[in-house]
Amino acid sequence: MRPAVVRRSSNSTEGIDDTDSPDSFEQGSLIINENQSDDSEKVSIWRRPSRKVPSEGNMVLHFEIPSAKILPTEKDNSNSKKYVNYELCVTQISSATPDPHPATIERRYTNFLMLYNGLRKDHPNLLQNVFFPKKAIMGNFSPDLIAERGAAFEVFLDHIVSSWELKESPHFLNFLQGIELERACRLLDERRNEQAVPILQNSFRLLNKIYLDHSKPVLLLLCRLVAACTTSPLPHPMAEQWAEVALRRYESVCDTDLLSLYVPLLQTCTHLWWQRGRDNKPLEDRLKDIQKKGIKVTGTPTLTQAIHTLDPRAETT
């Protein structure tokens, strides 16, 4: 059985203003795809009023839920047990320039609820006036409810990134990357690097839109990406590109924890340059300069080992 899907117009400027109250959510128009006869497979298209277009040249972080799929649970393919997967697309947009690398993840209502409860526990004052849709006993899969929840989730995420305390919360970071990072790490353990790399690339692009270029979440994920690209017998085609990005980002890093990854990163890139037939002397000279400062550069952990020491991958709940 194919999943039922609820879709909204693909216009990336659609949404609701941050100032909208829960009571002002507009459900928009619903259109049923007449090409499908099975009620469980009908596609509803949901449209609602457009968000304000940002000023010329002003980049805006944009959260949008363009579609939602109704899926059976993994353990039960019958119609009795289903859940809704919300597609969350994150972009940086302006009136003149579309985002060339949008990042998309899928989350369930329970993932949003865990985020809300975690933030409310740690920062109750910042969540006092935030609306969050309650669990529904009946009608969980109605297009109207899915539309209302999607609108509320977008406003909720907008509120999080407007607050430094909420944005820097480990609850928000886990919401953004936890599921994908667990999946990628499992693939890497199984030596399926070619499948893990696209997942890590998408996660990096997502975090890179939300956090600073030299922030710990971004650099740590970037190093995971470099390690995934270089630990297979043949380096990934994009290994050099991501390695160069990582080296540039580390030029002005001061965080002591993150600096523990710098020597393994340099060593990884030195070996990669050698594999690709590139001049790796500048990287070797950089390692020698580091050694002269009394920092150990031989017999050190690999990049993967250093990452695991700094951030052991905890299970997501």
C-alpha positions, 0 to 999 in steps of 0.5 A: 500500500502506498502512503497517503500524502498531504501536500502543500504548494511548493512555493517556498514563500508560503507560510504564516507570520510569526505573529499569527496566533493559533486561532488565526491559522488558515486551513486553505483549500484542499484538493483531492487527486481524482486519478486515484480511486483508493481512499487511502491513497488519495493526495490532498493538496493544501495551500494557505496564504503566503509569508511576507517576502524578505527585503532585497538582499536580506537572507532569511532562515525559512522553515517550511513543511510542504508535505506530510505522509501517512505511513503504517508503523514498521511492525504493523502494515495494516490500516489500524496503526499509522503515523504522520511523517512531516517533511521539513524543508529548511532554506535560506532565502531572499527576494533575489536569491533562492537557496541552491542547497535546501536541506530536508528532514522528516519528523513525526509529531512525537519528535516535535513534542519531545523537542517542545517538552525538553525546551519547556523543561529547561527554559519555561519562561521562553516557552510561556506564550508558545502554542503547541498542538495537543495530541488528538484522540481522534482525527489524527490523519485528517488533512485539516489537522495535519495542515494546522499542525504543520503551520504550528510547527513552522511557527514553533521552529521560527520561535526557537531560532529567534532565541539564542538560548533555545537555538543552542539547546541540545534538545534542538540540536538533537531534533535537527540531526539525531535521527540522521546521525544515528543512521549514518553512524550505523551505515559507517559501522557496516562499511557502507560509507557511500550511503552514509555520505549523502545523509551527512551532507544533508545534515551539514547543510542543515546545521550550517544554515542555523549555526555559525560557520565555526560552531562546534555542531557544524565543525564536528559534523564537517569532520564526520563528513570528511572521515566518512569520505576518506575511510573507505578503500577509495575516497569518495568523489567529494572527499577533496571538496569537503576536506578543503571546506574543513581546513578553511573553517579550522583556520580561525578555530579557538575552541580547545575541544575542537582543536583536538580534531585539527591534527587528525584532520590535517593528517587525513587531508595530507594522506588524501592529497597524496592519494590524489597526486596533489602537493601535500607539502603545505599540510606537512609543514603545518603539522611540523609547525604544530609539533614545534609548539609542543603538540603531539602529531605522531601516534595520535588517534585517527580522525574517526577515533578523535570524533568518537572521543569528543562526541560519542554517538548517543542513541536517539530516543 
